[in-house]
Amino acid sequence: MPPYDARGRENAAKRHRALLIGVERYTGTRNDLPAVATNLRLMREALTAERTGVLGPEDLVVIPDVGVPAAAPTDTVARGNGGGARVGPLQVRAALSAARDEVTGLLVVYFAGHGIVRPDGSDLNLMFTDSRVTRDRRHPFVDTLSWRDDVMPELRNAGADWVVVILDCCFAGNALGAFSPAAGQNFALLTAAEPGVEIPPGDPRTGTEFTAALHRLLTTSEGEPVTFTRLVAGIRDEMAALKAIDGHPWIPDELRHGDDVVLALATDAAPRPPAPPVTPPPVAPGPRLPQGHAKGPANRAPGRRSKGWTRPVLPAVARRLLPVPRCSLNRVTALVLAGVLVLTGAGLWYVLRSSDDVVCASPLELRVLTDPDLRPTVQKAADAYPKRDGDGCRTVGINVYDAEAADAVAAFRSSSLWQEPAACPVSGDCPQPQRDVGAQPDIWIPAAGSAWQRATAEGESDGGTGAAGAGTADTADTARSVVELDRLGSVAYTPMVLGVPDTMILAQSLQTDDPLGAIISGLEAAQPGAVTILRPDPEATEGALLATDALYAAPGAQPASTLERNMAAAIRPMPSTARELMCALADGTHNTLEDRAAVLVPEQTLAQFNLAAGRPGRPACATEALAHRVAHYPSDVPMLDLPFVRVTWQGADRDAAARQDAVQDFYDWLATDPDAQKCFTDDGFRGVDKGGPARPGDDSVLGSEDNTSAVREAVPATGTVTDVTASLGDTLKDYREALGPGRVMYLLDNSTSVAAERLWDGSGRAKDLVARSMSSLGAGDAYGVRLMAVAEGKAATDAVSFGPHTRATAQKDVAGARAVAHDARVAESLKGALATLRAGRDEEEHPRLLVLVTDGEDFEDVGQAQQKQLVAEAGEEPLVRIVTVSLQNGACADGRFGERLATASGGRCLDPADDIAAELAAEVAKTGTGDAE
């Protein structure tokens, strides 16, 4: 079919938009980018050029633009001349949301500025004026927008016919890995370079090389229009002679979902028809400006919206809608046509004025912090919040973000550090709310009231943070409370349940009124050895923490270390949210785990994943591989009651009254309005009825036929009304101790065969793999590296002695290790390493890992009897997971020594068929406490 043309007659009445974002000024360690201002000018020209442009000037939204004083707050855009312009993520997020909701035709989004990714190349983040990078591995970027988590979800839900995104920033190509348009969506992504490539900053006079080339291609085509596919071919030719940073070939990259789209017309195309004269309606008098101030948007009274003829919007619409006469007109015809034009113009102004001649003031921004399990639903409700004025402009903008439950509680207990961060040691082990959570919220919607209890607990305790938020001795005295947390009421409910596959046998009497331990005991008794209990990371969500509290406290329960080791053996790393856990089970890569896993998740998550294919509300990742599950309601796990908490900060007096009214209005709407409640019930939550959970309606996920036998209509009594702060603190402490600090021993084959086969030195070789995996180890971990190639009868030698180390020193010692003319003594080295890792007292709560790196040749020198003995020792307690790394294929085949060691110990066997570097770092991360992800 022909490419989509926004200038085509069939698309003339649709709303088109180009959102051009350029970040020139940076306040942190990032260099300013003066070429960005030129980039914005070039893109404006290219998209709106008289002959070739597919958009009109009225279709552009430029950030930053002229008109706002330079002293605007951080989260707005301060627009001025030159380098004084500031751009914040909330402003850009609001513009993306508006484009998502309002554009029906062509939507072009362009970004020029700094981009940054995580160490593994994932999660491209677009950086703004006050963006910064922290040492925290979970939240390394502050005041940025994640392409994967923020930008792509907005654009995936856009109502536009076509979405085109152009990224001119470092690492732009890394966005391709998270390119996920909706089914049937027309979406194209053009990146300045390939994944992993950094690009030069450009010349302030001519712009960046990439955008300058785009401008040339979009404004100089002859004979045929410039479509997206033609643009890709042209831009690659233009950039072929240039080099990116570090001499890397400069190759723009792209992905496209859909046919094709016109981005510029040919220079010899017919000119645009002239705009007919249209008389605007009279403008109501506005407030007088102070003497000496010019008229214009920058000088409007606060809160005023222009209702005058601020720019020639209507003529551009009119020239799209009105045909151009091809013959000369007589006087009568001309008069008739003139009258028609005037009437048509007046009618068009009346119909379109609300969207095209009203300049909306920036709305009051409310920040809503929520639990990761709740964010999709809270975001949906925030998007549906209908607070607008008579002109259709939003009066309140709501920015929803989430943070791990443990981080949120710790941040509120150290709330003064939000405003005045204290000095942090190099290890990064201190409370940093801006790093761990984000901006100061106005509203907090945790999953359960227990989180609010922990955040507001008085006294010297850690408030149930498991000491995570207490900070160091240096910061404990400086942190104080500067916040009030007022619990207004619940906005929805969902109980925590144990979701049991309906293929398993379990007495129906255990579905309600029994504690978690009794339900699990009955389940395991009916299916001996065939049940795996799973739940998400208890640091990440409040629901998982409450479930873990009951799991650890059950009579006769195994030690926390054993429970966590069993879960880690089944699925690792442990997913952060209930949805991520169910998605991991649904992907079909966990053999029979999806059919034998009983999962501790919120009822709403279980109900969503029970829905049949094609039903509204079924998660996109759900597959038929996942068994239908029946909810069992533990009596000792409290209900998730989604409390709405108003957050009031000391010293935050600006707009205080308006902000408090807006917060109250949003709560009232969420808790009582049928449309708001439907946002929750459509996702499987129970609504609010007389201060408690409502029975599910027939149109809710819980009321669907897929869940008729899976959930209970009436919520059974669950949990306790008493304060569980101390109990949850102990549970978090036990959980963290069960995970580390860890003990890791590397056995490195440094024999001549490894060196002869060129497997010793170089990227991806033995020493490099060990050194890189140490990024998963922290200052509290004990680890060492032993070299196995020694004379017969000798013990393996230490390249890094066993104990705590600074990572850089240990990596330097590994780099200095040498291959020697001896065979690797695998059996003896294994015995010695297992003894070292199991030595010491009271170490049952600490995970242990042995990493054996070899070319596989010396494996064959271990006799069968000795292999059998070593495999038996590998399975003894306390358990040491063994990860065998074979630098050549074959050692991980079924029945081979390396595979048997891994199986006996709950470890893994890696060979060149795997991504050894990434997989080894992930395995070490399960034991270590470093910053690998």
Steps between C-alpha positions, in 0.01 A plus 500: 500500500622859446693663785304697758489870409398753763446752218261267320136603470383200703715613794438874475258519792716295734720641774870474424789594724878511521641501853855634474708464818847644532710513816784747463586578862615251767571590862692189608817346364362473147623752245256749352394432140482839323432332162156389625350849450599483135359147478159622612504775240596253226223257594242781510605608153505148361153406624325829415679618185257671261532250215634185664373502857229253598399707805400857567657730761190451713577128520830550685560469872861596577668442836651737598315783326505875549272642762573381856734684735836341557434453869238232452514199732706197417207285389374757255663651199669829552503649156739772411770581252813298456633274770258622768224257402424223748306187412355255755357149464156587635445760227603255230291222652197731502558592135527132406178422686320785327622382160392147582147616577452776242674406174293303249721532191880519481703528821872575470714498817857629476756506783846656503709492817701262712405132525630245748464125556572250776836317500347206311371732227135474600244764594586807292417812705451845347674763711374847587642813659523369857543130422771323692652157546531325837684195627181313580464194276121494516439871440816632332334789314311791658278752318519311171242326282552134421428416137387153608295590808380856434510602134414178317194422718358846430552474124380140486158626610490799265186554295697629201480332159881506483772555762853590388777541759845644423771481767818707464698408811773269618390136525188582297526161332448328835135605477453240228518220757191634676302586186158349572211654304146385563350237270401666174663831591685698234826599669847584370817566700811665351813519717810708438726196529510131579473354853793581727629788288573849635487796260672842484323808644486689169572858400288777658486677163385204288350255750591136547608310191200267522233770525668719239489204261132442584429864413672470163314182410160631607529832317679416172329192354394530137253290308346302785418547866734396781352198675644346814665217304657747252618712790673202663687415180593863446622568853723193494659622177547848648669365813711229335813714477485613864622335819337496841684515832802267525509464122191283490319491162212745510200303378149625585263218590124448485203276565159532339162346581255570219519601134656840435438866573578825313723737699562762229367587155713544191634849435320507165166404652206734457519792746261521788179684414488853640311541823164677455448808714297423807380765743558386855237558765551791739740443785378556854709761682757345730690630801728795443867430487739694719644804331806417296403136438441376150199296408537129442482163671797574722320791662152365557360515848551170684238241418360694202445320172500686176163509327610746236643444155846408626624346174362425152361160587175507310638600160722190503198282576295679241752448225494129574123482486409743217565413134693738275300618196667400172313752276440873498192629685241750391389771739187321627683174557777684681255672734320174573826322568618784724185469705544124525857546614403744772221273628724195477779679684265609777363148532846351507607746766201406714566126463876508534566791731516284816795307368677735263481853637514430874846499654474298821695613802720245673282296736570453869721192518435227759754224551358160597736238644364147499592136545644322193209252505254788475662733250323382179156545657578825681645639177183405314286673762720811493469520122121481532478776762269754331606822674479757218375854463238635261752516217588134537837574654631282780512686830682219678774284352580174678838333475500139625821317589591204717780396731579184686286482813802470731662804337183707530460425872869570569478827304203630700675409824801704382288768335735791576759334277256549215550872528859507624690186396780406738849391401504137391796259522656365184313172546172687456362326810292784643146633466464725197128556433552692176711213371296211636149636444500817291342842542308596815143369460176677580311172528607151604290194414678198651354154460405462865460697820796313646731714284345816647539352851869434438559847355333676797621275784645703787795429724853377438404198289573484131129508424492155353757579235724214603773758565512583132381851552676571824808614319849523632600648832599815316155552352282371783522821700448729201180332376182640651132510416389791282184340369146424612336184370121527531312182416171604338352159420518207260444527126471124430571161657652167407597211730829313472437142388691179439423419138498122459482334156158340462673175403628462858313325777407708806212470741235764429478573873848654477388771258407735784545552875836320530848648544749486215710227663199265524406557134856429383528191724177360357617573147840335548347198674270439202782544244827392668802664338290650221425846639711816474396808697583831332441866576648825366786690661379609848713814486319612187130469588307519826283203406802274457640619835175421683492155341865438590430600859237226525721255312795541738278495811308182413537223762765253389613723212846448356768764570481812285822404325356165393173652380682767301749254357217279377333794331828616347558150364161510330513848348771762510525784532180522701252724313420831669122503457217250493437570132867445414494169690195378312648616170819307574296185561295560187793529260539122482874490571481356850418139403231374736531782753189676373291192585645431846546854632260624766535878493442760772355794307215750529161358407465755219818375332389138520158591358652687205724208404204259524320684219469316172677630190324796344320613813544863609741535790712195415870596525687506172762254629243236604518175303330164498813354660383643832261281697168634627536573872263492796534764773552386859466774761751473790347627821834638623580724201341847525279643227656743254282804565666759270498797742505851353754703697527878473864609523563848639854638511634757743589823325306413183276806516474576129147421374443319830125563518441420133714188530313377807165554325623315192623207708166478682307520174707223344441277803125567501486415130702179536300373798147591392469566128372196301738571209797513735397183680459326164868563428575275800228237455591460133844391622365250753491714815200518730337840524416701810163451670420657839866512600576141402542279194201479267375177350616466139252593230414280204699727269821482710793269442415318822145442377599350166427137428874427494514582871168356616663209681834670558412786737250553780225755456517609863846580635590267788643651815876529453793638691500703816408854595796533739818687415736264317790746476742303719411167340551631146833656603621163627381332180689744279811453711474120470443527126803719446721278710379198307621665180837625615762609548620205305801272478639438152801298392629501143708205376688610189665261259834659412655195336704510180209352303288805579776734387577292190136515391497880549238476774701674772551868407268736317139607495262215577787271604557338840652791695267756346189294587605472864592868532177621338281277718651668807273797428240287681703501822489765772720616784324269746555182299784256560657363184821370354659366182714186493717380213466124447809434288766383750751223533360162601430479870493876547198709599347762273663841535324826582480770237259678735495383861159406643336787691350847446665714232470822310383397157762694307785336691360151447448561128857629468632185669301281261632692201855433622456121533711289264460164332757235603630172360300271729172311480199634686436295818120513475404238760733626772409863432129421522539329836703786641258768375194321643676471836587870502148611412343275765745593775413730785217530750148631468526526125178315419327824403759603240493377139804330354616467143787315335588604143715252308650638175679253274550401138350161585811300413607432859145398593567180314796417727265461798417129529143373516522396865640838596235677293227311684650592838531869406143514370380354831703757696356778284150416625587507871397766751554785538435519130757659270366577154751407232510681167727324254622708209641306206687711246444229240186315404413160641554521876138594563344210311267274699693260720830683470691590816439875480126455452474246786681735743260781412192283531601354836561843652213695343746694286553531125732386226594763242677446169551704179139433400403738784577869537760407760595855607141607568386170648801466730453855632133419566592183688754679716244773566276244670768457765683832500375841605658710226334709229458247217147463370 
